Amino acid sequence: MQFQEPVAERTNGVANRPDSMHLCLRVDDFDAVYRRMKEAGYEFLGEDHTFIEGEVIPNAALGTRVAYFNDPDGTNLEIIRPQGGFAS
């Protein structure tokens, strides 16, 4: 969605703030999607990440892989390959 009138300002939301909204897109083949997005010129907010023991409580997200990026308006977006309890 893009608003033409009135002209909006960029949100510049920070992905690691608890109150920051983001849209999460579930993918089945994380490697293929991540690679295609990089080849298409998407800039991620950091390297992709896989949750390991001790990072998340409870351990329902173990093995879940994520990568964050912004749309042209600055909205935080995420691709995710959920594992464990996140997969259900």
Backbone as JSON, one array per atom type, in Angstrom:
{
  "sequence": "MQFQEPVAERTNGVANRPDSMHLCLRVDDFDAVYRRMKEAGYEFLGEDHTFIEGEVIPNAALGTRVAYFNDPDGTNLEIIRPQGGFAS",
  "N": [[0.85, -1.16, 0.0], [0.53, 2.21, -0.78], [0.45, 5.52, 0.14], [-0.71, 8.31, -1.55], [-1.74, 10.86, -1.11], [-2.28, 12.44, 1.95], [1.21, 13.21, 1.46], [3.37, 10.97, 2.93], [5.69, 10.62, 5.71], [8.81, 8.91, 6.1], [8.92, 6.03, 8.21], [11.06, 5.01, 9.73], [11.38, 3.0, 11.67], [12.81, 0.98, 14.26], [14.03, -2.24, 14.24], [14.59, -3.77, 16.54], [13.17, -2.77, 18.69], [10.8, -3.17, 21.27], [8.21, -2.08, 20.89], [7.95, -1.82, 18.22], [6.33, -2.25, 15.18], [6.03, -4.94, 12.86], [5.88, -6.83, 9.81], [5.62, -10.21, 9.2], [6.78, -12.71, 7.05], [6.2, -15.93, 6.19], [8.32, -18.46, 5.0], [9.08, -21.37, 3.07], [11.44, -22.41, 1.9], [14.02, -21.13, 3.04], [16.73, -20.5, 2.38], [16.67, -20.28, -0.46], [14.82, -18.15, -0.87], [16.04, -16.05, 0.58], [18.5, -15.81, -0.81], [17.55, -15.13, -3.41], [16.33, -12.69, -2.85], [18.54, -11.14, -2.01], [20.02, -11.16, -4.4], [18.27, -9.68, -5.94], [18.64, -7.21, -4.91], [17.74, -6.46, -2.38], [18.31, -5.05, 0.8], [19.32, -6.32, 3.75], [18.81, -5.95, 7.32], [20.85, -6.9, 8.74], [22.77, -9.91, 9.17], [21.22, -13.09, 8.36], [19.54, -15.08, 10.88], [19.57, -17.84, 13.1], [17.74, -19.16, 15.71], [19.13, -20.25, 18.78], [19.71, -22.48, 21.58], [19.01, -20.99, 24.71], [18.68, -18.4, 23.79], [16.03, -17.69, 23.41], [13.1, -17.79, 25.35], [10.17, -19.5, 26.12], [11.93, -22.43, 24.83], [10.69, -22.75, 22.4], [11.19, -21.68, 19.9], [13.51, -22.74, 18.9], [15.82, -23.34, 16.34], [14.41, -21.85, 14.52], [14.6, -19.67, 11.78], [15.45, -16.39, 10.76], [15.29, -13.21, 9.0], [15.63, -9.75, 8.66], [14.32, -6.81, 7.07], [13.63, -3.66, 5.4], [10.76, -2.07, 3.91], [10.27, 0.25, 1.14], [9.13, 2.44, 2.48], [10.1, 2.27, 5.0], [8.98, 0.41, 6.71], [9.26, -2.27, 8.96], [10.1, -5.51, 7.96], [10.03, -9.1, 7.81], [11.46, -12.22, 6.97], [10.75, -15.59, 7.66], [11.54, -18.87, 8.71], [9.88, -20.95, 10.41], [10.44, -23.15, 13.2], [10.09, -25.94, 15.46], [7.96, -25.16, 18.18], [7.16, -22.77, 17.03], [6.5, -23.45, 14.48], [4.0, -24.53, 14.45]],
  "CA": [[0.0, 0.0, 0.0], [1.28, 3.47, -0.81], [-0.42, 6.69, 0.22], [-0.32, 9.4, -2.44], [-2.17, 12.1, -0.45], [-1.14, 13.35, 1.98], [2.52, 12.58, 1.35], [3.8, 10.48, 4.24], [7.11, 10.63, 6.05], [9.38, 7.6, 6.38], [8.72, 5.68, 9.61], [12.36, 4.79, 10.36], [11.25, 2.14, 12.84], [13.96, 0.16, 14.58], [13.53, -3.62, 14.33], [14.78, -4.4, 17.84], [12.4, -2.1, 19.74], [9.6, -3.97, 21.57], [6.97, -1.49, 20.39], [8.07, -1.64, 16.77], [5.5, -3.13, 14.39], [6.62, -5.48, 11.64], [5.12, -7.86, 9.12], [6.44, -11.41, 9.08], [6.41, -13.53, 5.91], [6.68, -17.3, 6.35], [8.86, -19.07, 3.77], [9.43, -22.78, 3.23], [12.84, -22.58, 1.51], [14.64, -19.88, 3.47], [17.95, -20.23, 1.61], [16.33, -19.83, -1.81], [14.19, -16.83, -0.81], [17.07, -15.11, 1.04], [19.43, -15.61, -1.93], [16.86, -14.39, -4.48], [16.13, -11.3, -2.41], [19.85, -10.47, -2.07], [20.34, -10.97, -5.83], [17.37, -8.64, -6.45], [19.06, -5.92, -4.37], [17.22, -6.16, -1.04], [19.33, -4.88, 1.82], [18.86, -6.81, 5.04], [19.26, -5.14, 8.44], [21.92, -7.69, 9.34], [22.8, -11.27, 8.63], [20.13, -13.95, 8.81], [19.82, -15.62, 12.21], [18.87, -19.03, 13.55], [17.67, -19.16, 17.17], [19.78, -21.37, 19.44], [19.4, -22.66, 23.0], [19.35, -19.9, 25.6], [18.34, -17.09, 23.22], [14.6, -17.43, 23.53], [12.43, -18.56, 26.4], [10.67, -20.88, 26.17], [12.75, -22.85, 23.69], [9.78, -23.1, 21.29], [11.66, -21.15, 18.62], [14.8, -23.32, 18.53], [15.95, -23.69, 14.93], [13.71, -20.88, 13.67], [15.54, -18.8, 11.06], [14.83, -15.11, 10.42], [16.07, -12.12, 8.45], [14.82, -8.53, 8.68], [14.6, -5.79, 6.07], [12.62, -2.61, 5.37], [10.18, -1.71, 2.61], [10.7, 1.61, 0.77], [8.63, 3.43, 3.44], [10.75, 2.05, 6.28], [8.29, -0.58, 7.52], [10.06, -3.46, 9.25], [9.6, -6.75, 7.4], [10.82, -10.26, 8.23], [11.18, -13.54, 6.43], [10.94, -16.54, 8.74], [11.3, -20.3, 8.54], [9.64, -21.37, 11.79], [10.73, -24.52, 13.62], [9.6, -26.25, 16.8], [6.64, -24.62, 18.51], [6.81, -21.67, 16.12], [6.05, -24.02, 13.21], [2.62, -24.99, 14.51]],
  "C": [[0.9, 1.23, 0.0], [0.29, 4.62, -0.81], [0.13, 7.8, -0.67], [-0.62, 10.76, -1.8], [-2.68, 11.79, 0.93], [0.17, 12.57, 1.91], [3.0, 12.22, 2.76], [5.29, 10.64, 4.44], [7.54, 9.19, 6.3], [9.26, 7.29, 7.87], [10.03, 5.52, 10.39], [12.25, 3.99, 11.66], [12.49, 1.29, 13.03], [13.47, -1.25, 14.9], [13.64, -4.21, 15.73], [14.08, -3.68, 18.99], [11.12, -2.89, 20.0], [8.31, -3.38, 21.01], [6.94, -1.32, 18.88], [7.24, -2.69, 16.04], [6.31, -3.69, 13.22], [5.7, -6.56, 11.07], [6.06, -9.03, 8.85], [5.9, -12.27, 7.95], [7.03, -14.92, 6.06], [7.14, -17.86, 5.0], [9.23, -20.52, 4.06], [10.92, -23.03, 2.94], [13.58, -21.28, 1.79], [15.85, -19.53, 2.62], [17.64, -19.67, 0.22], [15.74, -18.43, -1.8], [15.23, -15.77, -0.43], [18.04, -14.78, -0.1], [18.79, -14.8, -3.05], [16.66, -12.93, -4.1], [17.44, -10.52, -2.46], [20.24, -10.18, -3.52], [19.5, -9.86, -6.44], [17.69, -7.26, -5.85], [18.47, -5.55, -3.02], [18.39, -6.04, -0.08], [18.74, -5.3, 3.16], [19.48, -5.97, 6.15], [20.38, -5.81, 9.21], [21.91, -9.05, 8.69], [21.57, -12.05, 9.09], [20.53, -14.61, 10.13], [18.97, -16.85, 12.48], [18.9, -19.05, 15.08], [18.26, -20.43, 17.75], [19.38, -21.41, 20.91], [19.88, -21.48, 23.82], [19.01, -18.52, 25.07], [16.89, -16.71, 23.43], [14.01, -18.34, 24.59], [10.93, -18.42, 26.2], [11.4, -21.23, 24.89], [11.91, -23.23, 22.47], [10.31, -22.68, 19.93], [12.98, -21.76, 18.16], [14.81, -23.75, 17.06], [15.23, -22.75, 13.98], [14.73, -19.92, 13.06], [14.81, -17.55, 10.59], [15.82, -14.18, 9.74], [15.13, -10.91, 8.31], [15.28, -7.56, 7.6], [13.49, -4.75, 6.13], [12.04, -2.46, 3.98], [10.6, -0.27, 2.31], [10.22, 2.71, 1.72], [9.24, 3.26, 4.82], [10.04, 1.06, 7.19], [9.18, -1.8, 7.72], [9.36, -4.7, 8.71], [10.55, -7.88, 7.79], [10.44, -11.45, 7.38], [11.54, -14.53, 7.53], [10.69, -17.95, 8.25], [11.13, -20.85, 9.94], [9.95, -22.84, 12.01], [10.15, -24.72, 15.01], [8.19, -25.73, 17.01], [6.2, -23.48, 17.62], [6.21, -22.21, 14.82], [4.58, -24.44, 13.24], [1.63, -23.84, 14.6]]
}
